[in-house]
Amino acid sequence: MMADRRAPFPFIVALATVAGACQSQPAAAPVPPPVSQDVWAVVDGRVIRSEEIDTAYRRTVRPNQAMSADETTSAKLNLLDQLIAQDIMLARANELKIVLPESELDAAFSQGKENLSEDAFNQELSARKLTAADMREALRRDLITAKVIEQEVTSKVNVTEQEINDFFEANKAQFNLPEEAFRIAQIIITPARDPGLNNRTGDDATTAQAAGAKVQMLMERLKAGASFNDLAMDYSEDPQSAPQGGDAGLVSLSTLRQVAPQLRDAVLKSQPGTVSVVTTPSGYTIVALVAKVAAGQRDATMPDVRSSIAATLRGQREQLWRAAYLENLRNKATVVNYAARRIVDSLATRPATVPK
């Protein structure tokens, strides 16, 4: 673990989770041009200003992180797209009359900073030029959008007994285990750019420092009760397992013995339910041992088999429905991204570079 590195707050990047399936779409109707350059976007008549982008940027980027002007602008444009998606979700929450009790916000806020002393918390706020009110407001928005997803998507996901039986029959061979196996979930973080990135937020650590800070942030959020499945889908840099909530499936004992010793030992020496951070030559792996499974033919009547199949099917369905739901909301909204428009307009004044 990188205990001596500054770790972000557990909830500072949570707003990114609502934007995984939302991409910019052309406006359904023209919106009058803004009178001020501080207007970055207009969503159904609601204005998103540069101050909101700057506040979100200070929450999500480590203090004093060296970034070029282009990198900063790109990061802010990504945050703008996330805030646009969140704005649409908050409007939907109003339509659904979803209310967040103050007591629930208080509890979540306390839980989010429970691993920081009051002095450390205040120092972090000062370094980021933020206030506790900024953090509470960001958390309030995150919790409300999460309630929308829960009500509109997650609560409607179901898996029938017949679907479980059908999956078992179609995949019976994978339940015949010649040796002991381990059901593993993982979140992989690398210090290099990942071209095949396939997580919901597009988050990618590209330096050793960023990777270490990201691991710390994820571990703090796990300690605060965040779902491993959700964090893997949002932040894992493994293109294969990230869409599956980090599920790496059943790994046989012989296969496990062939992986890096640190990772092998983290699994073999752990009990189900344990989460460990492993440093590997390629970066970090946050590995969760879900279950140990004895050798032999597994049967569809076994509770652990049925629950495992149900979890797999439920995760796949929720991911699909969530993406479709968010995209549908975005399609119904009238969005004008003025920040992106200004960048494109500026290209007209730039001379073309003639290749040598």
N, C-alpha and C positions, 0 to 999 in steps of 0.2 A: 504494500500500500504506500501511497505517496503522502504520508501524513504531514510532511512539512510544507506541502504546497497549499496555496490558498484555494479553498473549495467554494464554488458558487453556492448560493442558498438552494435548498432542495427544490423550491418551487419557482425559481426565477425563469426557467425556460419552458414551463408547462404550457404556455399559450401556444407553443408550436404544434402541439398535438392536435389541435382542431383544424389545422390547415393542410394535413397530409394529402387530402384528395381535392383541394380547392386550387384551381389554376385560373389565371385572369381570363376573362371572357370579354368580348366587345360589349359596350354599353347598349342596353336595349333602347335608349332614347338619349338625345343630346342633353348635356347639362351645361348651363352657362359657364363660361370660363371664370376662374376665381380671380378676385381682385388682388390677391396677395400670394406671394411666392411661398408662404408658409403653409398653404393648402396642398397637401400631398395626394389626397384622394377624396372623392365624394361617393358615398354609398347610400342610394335611395334618399338623397338629399342631406344625409348626415356627413359632416366634414371631419376628416382625419387630418390633423395638423402636424407640422414638423416637431412640435414639442412632445407629442405622444410618441413619435418615432424615436426621438432622442432618449426619452425616458426608458422605452423598451430596449433600446440599444445598450444603455448603461446597465440594465438588469442582466442582459444576456452575455455581454462581452466582459472578459476579465479586465480589471483596472490596469491601465498602462500597457495593455496589449499592443504591440507594434503592428500597425496595419497601414497599408498604402491608402491613398485617397480612393482609388478604384475599389479596393477591398472593402473599405468602409461604406462606400455608396452601395455596393452590391449587397452587403449585409443588411443595410437599412431597407433596401428594396424588398429583400426577403421578409424582413419584419413587417413591412407595410402590407405585403400580401397576406401574412398571417393575421394582422390586425383587421384587414378587410373581411377575412373569413370569420373572425371572431365577432366583428360588428354585426354581420348577418345572423350569426347564431344568437347573439344577445337580443336582436330584434325578434327572432323566433321565440325566444324565452318569454318576452313580453306578451306575444300573442297567446302563448300557452299558459300565461299567468304563473310562471315558475318564480318562486320567491326563495331567496336564500336567507334563512334566519341569521341574525347577528351572532347568536350563540354558536352556530355552526362555523361561521367565518372565524370567530375567536378561537375555537378549538383547532381549526386547521392551521391558523396562523401560528399558534403556540407550538403545534406539532412540527411545523415546518422549520422552526428555529430551535428545537429542543436540544440539538447537539451543539449549540453555540451558547457561550456565556453571554450575558447582557452586554458586557464590554466588547466582546468579539463581534457581536451582532451590530452594535453601534459603529464600530470601526469599519466593518464591511460596508455599512450604509454610507459612511463618510467617504470611503475610498471610491464608491460608485456615484457619489453626489446624489443620493436618493434619500427619501424619508421613509419612516415606517408606514405613513399613509400611502406612499407610492406602492409599497409592497402589498399592503392590504387590498388596494384597489385592483392590482394585477391578479391577486389570488381570488378576489371576489369574481372577477370576470371568468377566470379559469373554472371555478367551481360551478358557476351558472351554466357555462357551455357544456360542462361534463354532465350536468343534470338533463340538459336537452338531449344529448346523445343517449343517456340512460333511458329516458322516457320514450324517445322516438325510435331508437334502434335496438339497444341492448336488451331491453325488456321484452322485445318481440322475437328475439332469436330463440328458436327451440329446435331440438333434435328428437326425432321420434325413435321409438324402440325398433321399428322396422328399418330405419336408416342405419342404426347401429348394427343390426344383424346383417344388413346388406354389405356394409363396409367390412365386417369381419369375414364374410364369405368371399368377398373379392380380394381380400388381403390375408387369407388364412396362413399362407406360408410365412409371413413375417411374425406370426404368433407362435411358430414352432421353433423354440430356441434350443440349439444344440449345447449351449453353455450359458452360464450366468450372464445377465445383461444389465445395463444401467440406463434408465431414462434420464436424459440430460437436457437442460435448457441453457442457452448461452447468450451473452451479449458481447460482441467482439468490437474492440476499439483499436484502431491502428494510428500511428503518427504520420501517415502519408495519405495523399488524396486517393480515394477509392472510386475508380471509374464505373464500377458496377453497382454503386450504392443504390439500395432499394428500401430504405426506411421511409416512414411516413412524413418525417419533417425535413428530410434532406440534410440533416445535421451530419457533418463530417469533420473530425479532428484531423488537422493536416500537419501538426508539429508535435514533438514529444511533450512539450509543455501543455498544449491544448488537450492531448490525449490523457495526460495525468489528471488534469482538472476535470475532464469529462467523467473519468472513472470515479473520482471523488464525489462529484455531483450525483451520479447514479446510485452509488452506495448510500449516500445520505437519504436519497428519496426512497430507496428500498427499506432502510431502517425506519423511515417515517410511515411505512405501510403502503407505498405505491405498488402497483401490480407489476410483477416481473414481465408478464406477457406484454403489457402496454409499453413499458420502457424499452423492451426489445424491439417492438414494432416501430417505435418512435426514434430510437437512437442507435441500435446495433448497426455496425458497418459490414455485417456479413450478408451478402445479397441472397443467399439461400435460406438462412434461418430467420432473418429479420421479419419477413412477411408472415412467418408462422409463429410469431411471438417468441422467437428464440428456440423453439422446439427442435432439438437435434435428433429426436427419435430415440430408439433403443440402440445402444452401443454395446457390442459384445465385449466380453472380457479380453479376448485375444486382440481385438481392434484397439481397445483402450490401452493395452500394453505397448502399442506401437506409437502412441502420441508422445508429445513432450513430457518428460518425467514430472515436471511441476504440475501439469494439467492432470496427468494420470493419478498422481498421489492425492491431488485435491478431491478427486472423485472416490478413489478407493478407500481413503481414510475418513470419509465423511459419512454422515447419516442422512437419510432422506429429509429434505427440508432445509439443508445447509446451503448457504450461498458463500462462495469464495472468490477472491480476486487473484488471478494468476498472471504473472508477468512472463511473457513468451518473447522469443526473438523478434516476432512480428508486431508486438504490441501488448495488449491486455485482453484477457478473457474473464468476464464475470460469469462463473459457472454455477448453476443450481442443480443439485442432485435431487431429482423429483422422486425417483423410486429405484429400488433394486429388485430385479426380477429373476427368479430361479429358473434353471434350465428345464426344458420340457415343452410339450404342446399346451399352449394356453387355450382356454375355452371361452366361448362367447358368454357363458353364464357367470364367469368370474367377475366380481364387482370391480376390481381394478382395471380389468380389460375393458369393461363397458364404460367406466368413467373416463378412461384414457381416450377411447374412440369418440365419446361424446364431446370431450374437451377439444379434440382435433377438429371435429365437424363444426362445433359451435364457433371456434376461432376463425375458421375459414369463412363461415357465413357472416359473422359479425364484420369482418374486414371488408367483405364485398358490399354488404348493406350500408356500412358506414360511408364508404367511398361514394356509393351512388347517392346516398342521402345528402351529403355535403355538396356534391357536384350539382344536384338538383336545386338546392337552395341558392347556390351561386348563379345558376342559370336564370333564376327568377328575379334576381336583383339587378338594379341599374347601377353599374360601377364605372367610374371614370378614374383611372390612375394617372393623375396629373404629373407625378414625379417621373414616371416612365415616359410619359409624353414629352416632357421637357428634355429628357436625355435624347430621345429620338430626334426631336426638332433640332437639337444642337449639332447632330451629325451633318445636317445640311450645310453648315458653315465650315466644316472641316474639309481640307483638301484631301483628295485620294492619294494614297501612297502607291507609287508606281514600282512594281517588283523589279529588282535588278536582274 
